[in-house]
């Protein structure tokens, strides 16, 4: 599955960004999708997961601030990020797979950079 992220950028702390992950085909054929982020020198972190159109996982750092959703008509998966903090600065990647447990083994996008200034 080809995935293309967009929506990253530079924002001040407290601001919002909406990331989008576009799929090449019907998003309905993809059981599980999610967002990861990675900072150079640190492990990749699972941020949020959506399964069959329903949010199923948020990292503790994302709870209450981030919302994952899927638009079946546009074949996109989005991540609405509010109340952004400098520690949210990272490269954000979307992934698609068969299950949450094997999501990291599935398809990946090229990433979109999010930078939050203090």
MARROMAR-330320 format. One line per field, with one value per residue: residue in one letter; y, x, z of N, C-alpha, C in turn. Coordinates in steps of 0.1 Angstrom, whole numbers, m for minus. Atoms other than C-alpha are relative to their C-alpha. Layout:
guke <- c(a,...)
nc2 <- c(Y,...)
nc1 <- c(X,...)
nc3 <- c(Z,...)
cac2 <- c(Y,...)
cac1 <- c(X,...)
cac3 <- c(Z,...)
cc2 <- c(Y,...)
cc1 <- c(X,...)
cc3 <- c(Z,...)
% end
This chain:
guke <- c(x,x,x,x,x,x,x,x,x,x,x,x,x,x,x,x,x,x,x,x,x,x,x,x,x,x,x,x,x,x,x,x,x,x,x,x,x,x,x,x,x,x,x,x,x,x,x,x,x,x,x,x,x,x,x,x,x,x,x,x,x,x,x,x,x,x,x,x,x,x,x,x,x,x,x,x,x,x,x,x,x,x,x,x,x,x,x,x,x,x,x,x,x,x,x,x,x,x,x,x,x,x,x,x,x,x,x,x,x,x,x,x,x,x,x,x,x,x)
nc2 <- c(m12,m13,m10,m13,m9,m15,m8,m4,m14,m6,m6,m4,8,m3,0,13,5,12,9,8,11,4,13,1,7,m2,1,10,13,0,2,m8,m11,m7,m10,2,m11,4,m10,5,5,6,10,m3,1,1,m11,3,11,1,13,1,m13,m4,m2,11,m2,m12,0,m9,m13,m5,0,m13,m10,5,8,7,2,5,m5,11,m5,m5,10,m6,1,m13,m1,m14,m2,m13,m3,6,m3,2,15,7,m1,13,4,8,9,8,14,8,14,9,0,m10,7,1,m12,m5,8,m3,m11,m12,m12,m6,m8,m14,m6,m9,m8,m9,m9,m4)
nc1 <- c(8,m8,4,m7,4,m1,5,m10,m4,m5,11,m4,6,14,7,6,m3,7,m7,8,m6,8,m2,1,12,11,m5,8,m7,m11,5,m6,m9,m4,m11,m12,m9,m14,m10,m13,m7,10,8,12,11,14,7,14,4,15,3,13,6,2,m12,m2,m12,m7,m11,3,m4,9,13,6,m4,m1,11,m2,13,m1,10,2,2,m13,m11,m10,0,m5,m3,2,m9,2,m8,m13,m11,m13,m3,6,m9,m5,4,12,2,12,m3,12,m3,11,4,m8,m13,m10,1,m13,m5,8,m5,m3,m1,m13,m1,2,m6,7,m9,8,m9,4)
nc3 <- c(0,1,m9,1,m10,3,m11,m10,1,m12,m8,m14,m11,m2,13,5,14,5,9,9,6,11,5,14,3,m10,m14,m6,1,m9,m14,m11,3,m11,0,m8,1,m4,m1,2,m12,m9,6,6,m10,5,m5,0,9,4,5,6,m2,m13,m8,m9,m9,m1,m9,m12,4,10,m5,m3,9,13,4,13,7,13,10,10,13,5,m2,m8,m14,m6,m14,m5,m12,m7,m12,3,m9,6,0,12,12,5,13,m1,11,0,4,2,m2,m3,m14,m8,m4,12,8,4,11,12,9,m6,8,0,m12,1,m12,m9,m9,m9,m6,m14)
cac2 <- c(0,34,60,97,119,157,185,188,221,245,256,274,255,254,254,227,207,182,154,135,101,94,59,48,26,22,28,4,m25,m16,m32,m12,22,42,71,67,94,93,117,112,90,78,48,50,56,45,75,64,35,32,m2,m7,30,31,46,18,32,64,68,84,114,118,112,142,161,140,125,99,95,80,95,67,90,107,76,94,89,120,129,161,174,201,218,209,208,211,174,166,176,146,130,116,85,67,30,4,m32,m62,m58,m34,m60,m63,m27,m19,m47,m32,m3,30,66,88,109,145,167,184,211,228,258,270)
cac1 <- c(0,14,11,18,18,12,4,36,52,64,40,43,36,m1,m9,m25,m16,m35,m16,m30,m21,m34,m37,m33,m64,m95,m88,m116,m93,m68,m76,m53,m36,m16,8,43,69,106,132,168,186,154,132,102,70,35,13,m22,m39,m73,m88,m117,m124,m124,m96,m81,m49,m34,0,m2,15,m12,m43,m66,m47,m45,m74,m70,m97,m104,m122,m135,m145,m111,m91,m72,m63,m58,m42,m55,m29,m39,m21,12,43,80,83,60,87,95,92,57,50,18,17,m8,m11,m32,m32,m19,7,22,16,53,58,34,36,50,49,79,72,63,82,65,84,69,87,86)
cac3 <- c(0,m10,17,15,45,45,70,90,97,122,150,183,215,222,185,163,132,112,96,67,53,18,5,m31,m30,m10,27,35,24,51,85,107,103,126,133,146,154,158,170,159,184,200,195,172,192,183,187,177,159,141,134,111,114,151,173,193,208,219,235,270,255,229,250,253,227,196,176,149,123,89,59,38,10,7,15,41,77,98,130,146,171,195,224,208,230,221,230,201,177,156,122,119,98,89,86,74,82,92,129,156,167,132,121,121,96,71,47,56,43,38,69,76,100,129,148,178,190,227)
cc2 <- c(12,10,13,9,15,7,4,14,5,8,4,m9,5,0,m14,m2,m12,m7,m8,m11,m5,m14,m1,m6,3,m3,m11,m14,m2,m2,9,11,7,11,m3,14,m4,13,m6,m5,m7,m11,5,m2,m1,11,m3,m10,0,m14,m1,13,5,2,m11,2,14,m1,10,14,7,1,14,11,m3,m8,m6,m3,m5,6,m10,6,6,m10,5,m4,12,m1,15,2,14,2,m6,5,m2,m15,m8,1,m13,m1,m9,m9,m7,m14,m7,m14,m8,0,10,m7,m1,13,5,m8,3,11,13,12,5,9,15,6,10,6,9,8,5,15)
cc1 <- c(9,m7,7,m5,1,m5,10,4,5,m12,5,m7,m14,m8,m5,5,m9,8,m10,8,m9,4,m2,m14,m11,5,m8,6,11,m6,4,9,4,11,11,8,13,9,14,7,m9,m8,m13,m12,m13,m8,m15,m3,m15,m2,m14,m8,m2,14,2,12,5,12,m4,3,m10,m15,m5,4,0,m13,3,m14,3,m11,m1,m2,13,11,12,m2,7,4,m1,8,m3,9,14,11,13,4,m7,8,6,m4,m12,m2,m13,4,m14,3,m12,m5,9,13,10,0,14,6,m7,6,2,1,14,3,m3,5,m9,10,m8,10,m5,m2)
cc3 <- c(0,9,m1,11,m4,13,10,m2,13,7,13,10,3,m13,m4,m14,m3,m10,m8,m6,m12,m5,m15,m4,10,14,7,m1,10,14,11,m6,12,m3,10,0,5,0,m2,13,10,m7,m6,10,m7,7,1,m11,m2,m7,m5,2,14,7,10,9,m1,10,12,m4,m9,6,4,m9,m15,m3,m14,m6,m14,m8,m11,m14,m7,0,7,15,6,14,4,13,5,12,m1,10,m7,m1,m11,m13,m4,m15,2,m12,2,m5,m2,0,3,14,7,4,m11,m8,m5,m12,m13,m9,7,m10,1,12,m3,13,7,9,8,8,14,0)
% end
